[in-house]
Amino acid sequence: MTYKLLASDIDETLLNDAHQIPEKNLDGIKLAREEYDVRFVPASGRGILAMEDLLKQLGLYNQPNEYVVSFNGGAVVENFNNQIISFDYFSLEQAQNFLDYGRQFDICLHIHTDQLVYVFRPSQQELDILDKVGLDYEVCNQWDISFLAQRKIAKLLYQSFDMAYLQEIEKKMQEALAIPCQLSYSSGRYMEINPKGVNKGKGLLTLAEHLHLDPKEIIVVGDNYNDLDMFQVGAFGVAPSNAIPEIKALADYVATADNNQGVIAEIVEKFIKR
């Protein structure tokens, strides 16, 4: 099979544990793009603007005919002038309801908009992580978010380092709130809340249709729960060795490399290089 697109999760997949792109991955992506005409598409829970530094490192920033799948598939964007192909978002009222509901629990909350991330009640540990990742955020001390009326609210996060606690909140939330939504988990500390039907698989199919690609011409790679839908759209799925068991069970290939050892380079060497 000749593949035409490689879609990769960012955190714990493309990036190592120090939140850097391993040199092997940079070299592999460059080879795939320049020698074999394979597009590299970041597919992330991160917002569009939160990926700019990475896109610059990859040579993809503000480039025509290059793309990102962001907000867990909520937005599909051409990198040149951030041209929107699709964007799904919550109404202000829906976002306020999720915020008000989450406020009663011992968690940090995030609101991700098309411009900025707003963080409510963060611990110092969470702030340290956000700073290390390089996320552009603002700590918000007001719970009335009417000031976001002109913004597109792509998703919310409930954050705790106790994943079992987040799962208990999920059970209660499904009963308490009658708001259609798509839930997933990531990075061992986030419950991600997107509009109903939004996931990375759907975003990838939107991009495939835009580019007139068959999903069979696409390789996907990811490590966590919010990547699961990418492995169910007919693409060739690769799990890094650090992936959760549920990802490995769906993968067509489980790599020997993890996110620190350059899993993208392994994919290019094994499935793209000819």
Secondary structure, DSSP 8 states (H G I E B T S, - for coil): ----EEEE-IIIIIS-TTS---HHHHHHHHHHHHHH--EEEEB-SS-SGGGHHHHHHHT-TT-TT-EEEEGGGTEEEETGGGEEEEE--B-HHHHHHHHHHHTTSS-EEEEEESS-EEEES--HHHHHHHHHHT--EEEE--S--GGGTTS-EEEEEEE-S-HHHHHHHHHHHHHH----EEEEEETTTEEEEEETT--HHHHHHHHHHHHT--GGGEEEE--SGGGGGGGGSSSEEEE-TTS-HHHHHH-SEE-S--TTTTHHHHHIIIII--
